[in-house]
Amino acid sequence: MSPRWKRFRRGSGDTLVVSLAPQEIELLEQLPSQLREVFDAPPSDPAASRLFPRAYLDPTEEEAEAEYEALVQPDLLRERLDALELVTASFDRATTAGEWREIELTPDDVSAWLGVLNDLRLVLGTRLGVTEEPRDIRDDAPDFMAHTVYDWLTHLQGELVEQLLG
């Protein structure tokens, strides 16, 4: 019996190797620019507020909220932008392995991939109105492709987490 194929597998040393189809890499290369747009969006944007939620839910605490944002927001944004840069840079290291493209990920890359995949899912899920309720999206629905990408990102992130949990 042959071992089950895994998208993520242990590489040399403390690295992980991810195997992606060329179309998957093309899709992943397009998503960071969309995520950057959300980073630049006003806090009233539902996706931006999902990535950077309020610390104070009480509407009478606007001053405390403003102080919190001034203190924390720049660091949170910098961490997300740094992670996005690591993920984007990792695409340049992709090598061809048959029909697949493989990328060796350092521990820092893996951490960045986890964060960026999560951010992408949060943004897309917010835009699509995804809840915990089961979805039945018809293939002729206008947002069918977006739901498909959301499901694929969820699966990809899940495979990475499974590999890390070993």
N, CA, C and O of each residue as an XYZ file, in Angstrom:
664
protein
N       0.848     -1.170      0.000
C       0.000      0.000      0.000
C       0.899      1.239      0.000
O       1.819      1.347      0.811
N       0.629      2.152     -0.898
C       1.455      3.357     -0.973
C       0.971      4.362      0.069
O      -0.224      4.435      0.354
N       1.901      5.140      0.640
C       1.477      6.136      1.631
C       0.600      7.193      0.982
O       0.755      7.518     -0.196
N      -0.308      7.713      1.762
C      -1.211      8.758      1.264
C      -0.404      9.996      0.894
O       0.468     10.430      1.647
N      -0.703     10.557     -0.271
C      -0.028     11.773     -0.717
C      -0.408     12.909      0.211
O      -1.570     13.055      0.588
N       0.579     13.711      0.575
C       0.320     14.854      1.447
C       0.815     16.113      0.758
O       1.910     16.141      0.197
N       0.002     17.141      0.806
C       0.375     18.441      0.233
C       1.536     19.043      1.007
O       2.433     19.641      0.413
N       1.530     18.891      2.331
C       2.618     19.371      3.178
C       3.353     18.158      3.726
O       2.731     17.212      4.210
N       4.675     18.190      3.649
C       5.477     17.104      4.204
C       6.766     17.682      4.771
O       7.181     18.787      4.424
N       7.374     16.922      5.634
C       8.638     17.363      6.238
C       9.706     17.462      5.165
O       9.821     16.591      4.303
N      10.483     18.528      5.225
C      11.610     18.718      4.321
C      12.900     18.469      5.077
O      12.914     17.761      6.084
N      13.967     19.043      4.596
C      15.247     18.880      5.274
C      15.296     19.787      6.505
O      14.757     20.894      6.501
N      15.942     19.302      7.537
C      16.041     20.097      8.760
C      14.680     20.362      9.355
O      13.892     19.440      9.567
N      14.405     21.619      9.623
C      13.132     21.995     10.235
C      12.173     22.639      9.235
O      11.325     23.448      9.612
N      12.313     22.280      7.972
C      11.456     22.873      6.938
C      10.267     21.970      6.630
O      10.253     20.783      6.952
N       9.278     22.576      5.997
C       8.143     21.857      5.421
C       8.153     22.137      3.927
O       8.531     23.226      3.496
N       7.742     21.158      3.145
C       7.621     21.340      1.707
C       6.134     21.296      1.369
O       5.418     20.381      1.776
N       5.685     22.292      0.625
C       4.303     22.331      0.162
C       4.310     22.065     -1.340
O       5.119     22.629     -2.078
N       3.402     21.201     -1.780
C       3.245     20.889     -3.207
C       1.928     21.495     -3.676
O       0.867     21.232     -3.111
N       2.021     22.306     -4.714
C       0.849     22.988     -5.256
C       0.810     22.827     -6.764
O       1.850     22.763     -7.419
N      -0.383     22.761     -7.306
C      -0.540     22.781     -8.753
C      -0.226     24.203     -9.240
O      -0.417     25.161     -8.491
N       0.249     24.353    -10.473
C       0.551     25.704    -10.979
C      -0.628     26.669    -10.843
O      -0.428     27.848    -10.551
N      -1.853     26.181    -11.052
C      -3.028     27.055    -10.937
C      -3.240     27.504     -9.490
O      -3.713     28.613     -9.241
N      -2.886     26.634     -8.539
C      -3.035     27.003     -7.139
C      -2.056     28.117     -6.766
O      -2.407     29.050     -6.042
N      -0.835     28.009     -7.265
C       0.138     29.075     -6.997
C      -0.328     30.379     -7.649
O      -0.217     31.445     -7.045
N      -0.843     30.302     -8.868
C      -1.346     31.505     -9.537
C      -2.431     32.170     -8.698
O      -2.449     33.392     -8.551
N      -3.333     31.362     -8.148
C      -4.406     31.903     -7.312
C      -3.817     32.531     -6.053
O      -4.180     33.650     -5.689
N      -2.921     31.824     -5.393
C      -2.316     32.350     -4.174
C      -1.543     33.640     -4.443
O      -1.507     34.526     -3.589
N      -0.933     33.755     -5.601
C      -0.189     34.971     -5.936
C      -1.108     36.176     -6.118
O      -0.677     37.313     -5.928
N      -2.358     35.943     -6.481
C      -3.309     37.044     -6.681
C      -3.913     37.542     -5.365
O      -4.289     38.709     -5.255
N      -4.004     36.675     -4.387
C      -4.732     37.008     -3.167
C      -4.056     38.048     -2.272
O      -4.766     38.842     -1.655
N      -2.719     38.088     -2.164
C      -2.118     39.102     -1.284
C      -2.486     40.539     -1.627
O      -2.659     41.354     -0.721
N      -2.608     40.869     -2.895
C      -2.974     42.251     -3.238
C      -4.384     42.569     -2.735
O      -4.663     43.696     -2.326
N      -5.261     41.577     -2.768
C      -6.609     41.792     -2.250
C      -6.586     41.971     -0.738
O      -7.361     42.750     -0.181
N      -5.688     41.239     -0.078
C      -5.567     41.371      1.364
C      -4.993     42.735      1.732
O      -5.423     43.342      2.713
N      -4.037     43.218      0.963
C      -3.468     44.551      1.216
C      -4.548     45.641      1.122
O      -4.526     46.613      1.877
N      -5.485     45.466      0.191
C      -6.582     46.432      0.070
C      -7.400     46.499      1.354
O      -7.838     47.574      1.764
N      -7.603     45.346      1.987
C      -8.356     45.315      3.237
C      -7.552     45.977      4.350
O      -8.117     46.657      5.206
N      -6.235     45.782      4.340
C      -5.391     46.440      5.347
C      -5.510     47.961      5.245
O      -5.399     48.661      6.252
N      -5.734     48.467      4.044
C      -5.854     49.913      3.820
C      -7.284     50.426      3.965
O      -7.516     51.634      3.921
N      -8.235     49.527      4.135
C      -9.649     49.912      4.199
C      -9.955     50.610      5.522
O      -9.261     50.400      6.516
N     -10.990     51.435      5.529
C     -11.387     52.092      6.786
C     -11.948     51.062      7.769
O     -12.423     50.005      7.353
N     -11.896     51.363      9.061
C     -12.396     50.415     10.070
C     -13.872     50.056      9.891
O     -14.330     49.036     10.407
N     -14.612     50.888      9.164
C     -16.023     50.590      8.930
C     -16.213     49.439      7.942
O     -17.304     48.874      7.860
N     -15.168     49.085      7.193
C     -15.248     47.954      6.266
C     -15.378     46.680      7.103
O     -14.541     46.427      7.970
N     -16.424     45.868      6.854
C     -16.624     44.665      7.671
C     -15.423     43.714      7.677
O     -15.118     43.118      8.710
N     -14.744     43.565      6.549
C     -13.583     42.673      6.503
C     -12.429     43.244      7.323
O     -11.738     42.503      8.021
N     -12.219     44.562      7.240
C     -11.157     45.197      8.027
C     -11.455     45.073      9.519
O     -10.557     44.805     10.317
N     -12.715     45.268      9.888
C     -13.058     45.153     11.310
C     -12.987     43.701     11.781
O     -12.824     43.451     12.975
N     -13.105     42.757     10.878
C     -12.938     41.335     11.234
C     -11.471     41.025     11.508
O     -11.156     40.254     12.414
N     -10.569     41.626     10.724
C      -9.140     41.410     10.938
C      -8.603     42.208     12.121
O      -7.683     41.767     12.811
N      -9.180     43.375     12.350
C      -8.739     44.264     13.427
C      -9.953     44.620     14.292
O     -10.441     45.748     14.232
N     -10.438     43.678     15.088
C     -11.657     43.936     15.859
C     -11.434     44.973     16.960
O     -10.315     45.215     17.414
N     -12.535     45.560     17.356
C     -12.497     46.551     18.434
C     -12.112     45.869     19.742
O     -12.444     44.706     19.968
N     -11.415     46.597     20.592
C     -11.087     46.095     21.924
C     -12.218     46.407     22.905
O     -12.459     45.661     23.854
N     -12.903     47.522     22.659
C     -13.979     47.970     23.540
C     -15.284     47.952     22.757
O     -15.464     48.715     21.808
N     -16.181     47.080     23.161
C     -17.459     46.982     22.462
C     -18.453     48.045     22.942
O     -19.403     48.382     22.235
N     -18.227     48.558     24.125
C     -19.090     49.598     24.679
C     -18.909     50.883     23.868
O     -17.805     51.427     23.822
N     -19.975     51.378     23.226
C     -19.857     52.585     22.396
C     -19.470     53.833     23.183
O     -19.057     54.825     22.581
N     -19.590     53.815     24.513
C     -19.189     54.974     25.305
C     -17.684     54.991     25.572
O     -17.181     55.923     26.200
N     -16.974     53.990     25.112
C     -15.532     53.858     25.332
C     -14.724     54.239     24.092
O     -13.675     53.650     23.834
N     -15.198     55.207     23.333
C     -14.519     55.599     22.093
C     -13.104     56.117     22.346
O     -12.195     55.849     21.561
N     -12.920     56.846     23.421
C     -11.583     57.369     23.720
C     -10.615     56.233     24.032
O      -9.484     56.219     23.545
N     -11.060     55.293     24.837
C     -10.217     54.133     25.159
C      -9.943     53.314     23.899
O      -8.837     52.806     23.714
N     -10.940     53.186     23.041
C     -10.756     52.454     21.778
C      -9.731     53.157     20.901
O      -8.874     52.499     20.310
N      -9.801     54.460     20.807
C      -8.843     55.220     19.999
C      -7.424     55.054     20.541
O      -6.477     54.905     19.769
N      -7.276     55.079     21.868
C      -5.955     54.870     22.476
C      -5.430     53.466     22.159
O      -4.264     53.288     21.808
N      -6.310     52.486     22.291
C      -5.927     51.101     21.990
C      -5.464     50.977     20.541
O      -4.409     50.404     20.267
N      -6.246     51.510     19.627
C      -5.891     51.428     18.205
C      -4.556     52.111     17.930
O      -3.737     51.582     17.179
N      -4.329     53.266     18.524
C      -3.075     53.983     18.312
C      -1.888     53.186     18.842
O      -0.800     53.222     18.266
N      -2.100     52.473     19.934
C      -1.025     51.683     20.537
C      -0.774     50.364     19.812
O       0.377     49.986     19.596
N      -1.834     49.669     19.439
C      -1.720     48.285     18.965
C      -1.805     48.144     17.450
O      -1.108     47.316     16.863
N      -2.641     48.936     16.823
C      -2.902     48.785     15.384
C      -1.642     48.810     14.518
O      -1.512     47.967     13.630
N      -0.708     49.741     14.737
C       0.481     49.756     13.875
C       1.290     48.456     13.943
O       1.786     47.980     12.921
N       1.423     47.883     15.142
C       2.173     46.627     15.278
C       1.424     45.462     14.629
O       2.028     44.623     13.961
N       0.110     45.417     14.830
C      -0.684     44.346     14.207
C      -0.594     44.418     12.683
O      -0.435     43.402     12.007
N      -0.697     45.632     12.162
C      -0.608     45.816     10.718
C       0.773     45.432     10.210
O       0.887     44.757      9.186
N       1.821     45.850     10.907
C       3.194     45.521     10.497
C       3.416     44.005     10.489
O       4.040     43.476      9.569
N       2.909     43.306     11.508
C       3.040     41.849     11.560
C       2.341     41.197     10.370
O       2.869     40.265      9.762
N       1.159     41.691     10.048
C       0.422     41.120      8.918
C       1.118     41.410      7.591
O       1.186     40.544      6.720
N       1.630     42.613      7.441
C       2.348     42.955      6.211
C       3.640     42.151      6.082
O       3.980     41.701      4.988
N       4.356     41.967      7.180
C       5.574     41.151      7.161
C       5.258     39.707      6.772
O       5.977     39.101      5.978
N       4.186     39.163      7.331
C       3.781     37.798      6.985
C       3.421     37.704      5.506
O       3.782     36.740      4.831
N       2.722     38.693      5.019
C       2.340     38.720      3.606
C       3.581     38.748      2.716
O       3.617     38.081      1.682
N       4.585     39.508      3.110
C       5.837     39.560      2.342
C       6.551     38.215      2.344
O       7.076     37.791      1.314
N       6.576     37.541      3.489
C       7.213     36.218      3.554
C       6.507     35.221      2.635
O       7.156     34.462      1.916
N       5.188     35.230      2.666
C       4.426     34.302      1.815
C       4.679     34.619      0.347
O       4.946     33.722     -0.453
N       4.596     35.888      0.001
C       4.821     36.295     -1.384
C       6.229     35.915     -1.842
O       6.401     35.425     -2.958
N       7.231     36.134     -1.002
C       8.614     35.797     -1.350
C       8.795     34.291     -1.501
O       9.623     33.842     -2.293
N       8.034     33.519     -0.754
C       8.180     32.058     -0.846
C       7.774     31.534     -2.219
O       8.287     30.503     -2.656
N       6.867     32.217     -2.906
C       6.453     31.781     -4.248
C       7.630     31.801     -5.217
O       7.696     30.982     -6.133
N       8.554     32.732     -5.017
C       9.718     32.835     -5.905
C      10.659     31.642     -5.775
O      11.487     31.409     -6.655
N      10.542     30.892     -4.695
C      11.406     29.726     -4.480
C      10.789     28.433     -4.992
O      11.363     27.360     -4.809
N       9.634     28.522     -5.627
C       8.956     27.323     -6.115
C       9.802     26.628     -7.182
O      10.343     27.269     -8.083
N       9.902     25.318     -7.059
C      10.607     24.497     -8.044
C       9.620     23.519     -8.658
O       8.594     23.196     -8.059
N       9.936     23.054     -9.847
C       9.050     22.124    -10.538
C       9.383     20.702    -10.125
O      10.544     20.294    -10.103
N       8.334     19.958     -9.798
C       8.460     18.537     -9.457
C       7.350     17.800    -10.189
O       6.264     17.595     -9.648
N       7.631     17.406    -11.420
C       6.593     16.789    -12.249
C       5.529     17.816    -12.580
O       5.822     18.883    -13.120
N       4.301     17.485    -12.253
C       3.184     18.396    -12.516
C       3.012     19.426    -11.404
O       2.195     20.338    -11.525
N       3.765     19.289    -10.340
C       3.596     20.124     -9.157
C       4.675     21.176     -9.054
O       5.735     21.065     -9.671
N       4.397     22.190     -8.273
C       5.386     23.194     -7.890
C       5.580     23.012     -6.381
O       4.614     22.957     -5.619
N       6.831     22.921     -5.972
C       7.117     22.701     -4.567
C       7.857     23.897     -3.987
O       8.717     24.497     -4.632
N       7.498     24.226     -2.756
C       8.133     25.340     -2.051
C       8.589     24.819     -0.695
O       7.799     24.263      0.067
N       9.869     25.007     -0.405
C      10.389     24.645      0.914
C      10.158     25.830      1.842
O      10.602     26.945      1.568
N       9.462     25.578      2.935
C       9.071     26.622      3.877
C       9.873     26.521      5.171
O       9.937     25.461      5.794
N      10.481     27.631      5.564
C      11.172     27.703      6.847
C      10.119     27.815      7.955
O       8.946     28.047      7.663
N      10.515     27.657      9.203
C       9.540     27.861     10.286
C       8.883     29.243     10.245
O       7.689     29.365     10.519
N       9.647     30.283      9.907
C       9.052     31.624      9.787
C       8.040     31.676      8.646
O       6.987     32.301      8.766
N       8.374     31.004      7.528
C       7.437     30.941      6.397
C       6.148     30.247      6.812
O       5.053     30.704      6.486
N       6.287     29.139      7.535
C       5.109     28.365      7.960
C       4.200     29.227      8.829
O       2.982     29.230      8.651
N       4.787     29.946      9.755
C       4.005     30.841     10.613
C       3.291     31.899      9.772
O       2.121     32.205     10.000
N       4.012     32.448      8.803
C       3.416     33.458      7.920
C       2.285     32.851      7.097
O       1.227     33.464      6.958
N       2.495     31.650      6.546
C       1.453     30.998      5.767
C       0.201     30.781      6.616
O      -0.912     31.021      6.148
N       0.372     30.334      7.850
C      -0.790     30.132      8.724
C      -1.564     31.431      8.915
O      -2.790     31.453      8.798
N      -0.849     32.506      9.207
C      -1.509     33.787      9.427
C      -2.188     34.320      8.184
O      -3.324     34.790      8.250
N      -1.505     34.253      7.048
C      -2.062     34.794      5.807
C      -3.255     33.956      5.338
O      -4.269     34.510      4.911
N      -3.143     32.636      5.414
C      -4.292     31.797      5.040
C      -5.488     32.116      5.928
O      -6.618     32.199      5.448
N      -5.240     32.293      7.209
C      -6.329     32.632      8.120
C      -6.928     33.993      7.766
O      -8.150     34.138      7.711
N      -6.076     34.986      7.526
C      -6.582     36.315      7.156
C      -7.390     36.265      5.865
O      -8.451     36.880      5.770
N      -6.892     35.535      4.874
C      -7.615     35.414      3.600
C      -8.986     34.790      3.817
O      -9.980     35.252      3.256
N      -9.039     33.744      4.629
C     -10.308     33.084      4.910
C     -11.262     34.019      5.657
O     -12.454     34.067      5.354
N     -10.729     34.765      6.640
C     -11.585     35.696      7.387
C     -12.182     36.760      6.476
O     -13.370     37.068      6.562
N     -11.356     37.312      5.611
C     -11.829     38.353      4.698
C     -12.858     37.789      3.729
O     -13.945     38.345      3.573
N     -12.517     36.703      3.091
C     -13.433     36.115      2.111
C     -14.716     35.640      2.785
O     -15.811     35.851      2.263
N     -14.583     35.002      3.941
C     -15.768     34.544      4.674
C     -16.675     35.694      5.079
O     -17.899     35.576      5.018
N     -16.079     36.806      5.494
C     -16.868     37.987      5.855
C     -17.585     38.547      4.633
O     -18.771     38.870      4.693
N     -16.862     38.657      3.534
C     -17.461     39.188      2.298
C     -18.608     38.300      1.796
O     -19.590     38.791      1.240
N     -18.464     36.983      2.004
C     -19.479     36.040      1.527
C     -20.593     35.801      2.550
O     -21.597     35.163      2.233
N     -20.422     36.306      3.764
C     -21.423     36.078      4.804
C     -21.425     34.643      5.308
O     -22.471     34.117      5.688
N     -20.261     34.009      5.311
C     -20.160     32.618      5.759
C     -20.424     32.552      7.261
O     -19.891     33.346      8.036
N     -21.252     31.599      7.650
C     -21.526     31.331      9.061
C     -21.244     29.856      9.307
O     -20.762     29.147      8.423
N     -21.549     29.407     10.512
C     -21.357     27.989     10.820
C     -22.476     27.121     10.251
O     -22.400     25.893     10.288
N     -23.492     27.755      9.735
C     -24.595     27.015      9.128
C     -24.126     26.355      7.834
O     -23.307     26.926      7.114
N     -24.631     25.172      7.533
C     -24.258     24.518      6.275
C     -24.654     25.380      5.079
O     -25.690     26.045      5.082
N     -23.797     25.349      4.055
C     -24.059     26.128      2.841
C     -24.338     25.171      1.697
O     -23.706     24.122      1.572
N     -25.279     25.545      0.880
C     -25.548     24.799     -0.341
C     -25.502     25.814     -1.481
O     -26.507     26.438     -1.824
N     -24.321     25.958     -2.053
C     -24.111     26.952     -3.106
C     -24.201     26.250     -4.456
O     -23.440     25.326     -4.743
N     -25.121     26.694     -5.261
C     -25.269     26.108     -6.603
C     -24.136     26.584     -7.493
O     -23.630     27.695     -7.331
N     -23.740     25.733     -8.438
C     -22.616     26.079     -9.309
C     -22.945     27.187    -10.310
O     -22.058     27.648    -11.028
N     -24.204     27.620    -10.367
C     -24.536     28.753    -11.227
C     -24.742     30.042    -10.410
O     -25.141     31.071    -10.955
N     -24.466     29.975     -9.107
C     -24.577     31.162     -8.255
C     -23.455     32.142     -8.603
O     -22.348     31.715     -8.932
N     -23.723     33.443     -8.537
C     -22.703     34.431     -8.908
C     -21.444     34.363     -8.039
O     -20.358     34.710     -8.502
N     -21.576     33.924     -6.796
C     -20.410     33.864     -5.915
C     -19.894     32.429     -5.723
O     -19.191     32.139     -4.755
N     -20.248     31.550     -6.647
C     -19.820     30.149     -6.549
C     -18.294     30.031     -6.493
O     -17.763     29.302     -5.655
N     -17.580     30.746     -7.385
C     -16.120     30.656     -7.412
C     -15.517     31.169     -6.110
O     -14.559     30.586     -5.601
N     -16.060     32.241     -5.571
C     -15.544     32.783     -4.311
C     -15.735     31.772     -3.178
O     -14.853     31.611     -2.335
N     -16.879     31.094     -3.158
C     -17.106     30.049     -2.149
C     -16.139     28.882     -2.361
O     -15.651     28.294     -1.396
N     -15.869     28.554     -3.599
C     -14.924     27.474     -3.906
C     -13.527     27.835     -3.408
O     -12.838     26.995     -2.827
N     -13.110     29.067     -3.630
C     -11.801     29.528     -3.150
C     -11.777     29.499     -1.626
O     -10.788     29.065     -1.035
N     -12.841     29.949     -0.987
C     -12.924     29.917      0.472
C     -12.764     28.482      0.991
O     -12.000     28.236      1.924
N     -13.481     27.552      0.385
C     -13.394     26.149      0.809
C     -11.990     25.591      0.582
O     -11.476     24.840      1.410
N     -11.369     25.961     -0.544
C     -10.015     25.486     -0.833
C      -9.026     26.047      0.187
O      -8.171     25.311      0.679
N      -9.127     27.334      0.512
C      -8.252     27.935      1.514
C      -8.431     27.257      2.877
O      -7.459     27.026      3.596
N      -9.671     26.945      3.218
C      -9.959     26.257      4.476
C      -9.271     24.892      4.488
O      -8.645     24.512      5.478
N      -9.391     24.171      3.400
C      -8.774     22.851      3.286
C      -7.249     22.962      3.351
O      -6.600     22.183      4.048
N      -6.682     23.920      2.633
C      -5.234     24.122      2.614
C      -4.720     24.436      4.018
O      -3.726     23.860      4.461
N      -5.389     25.339      4.707
C      -4.989     25.680      6.064
C      -5.118     24.453      6.974
O      -4.255     24.214      7.819
N      -6.177     23.691      6.804
C      -6.375     22.489      7.608
C      -5.266     21.468      7.390
O      -4.799     20.845      8.343
N      -4.840     21.293      6.135
C      -3.755     20.363      5.849
C      -2.448     20.815      6.505
O      -1.682     19.991      7.003
N      -2.200     22.119      6.505
C      -0.992     22.643      7.133
C      -1.037     22.415      8.644
O      -0.042     22.003      9.240
N      -2.166     22.676      9.250
C      -2.314     22.465     10.699
C      -2.146     20.981     11.032
O      -1.467     20.638     12.000
N      -2.755     20.106     10.241
C      -2.602     18.653     10.474
C      -1.143     18.251     10.419
O      -0.687     17.476     11.260
N      -0.400     18.761      9.446
C       1.026     18.424      9.327
C       1.780     18.900     10.560
O       2.638     18.185     11.076
N       1.471     20.090     11.031
C       2.163     20.631     12.202
C       1.843     19.850     13.480
O       2.689     19.694     14.360
N       0.611     19.369     13.557
C       0.216     18.592     14.734
C       0.779     17.174     14.681
O       0.866     16.477     15.692
N       1.161     16.769     13.457
C       1.851     15.528     13.204
C       1.173     14.288     13.613
O       1.713     13.198     13.423
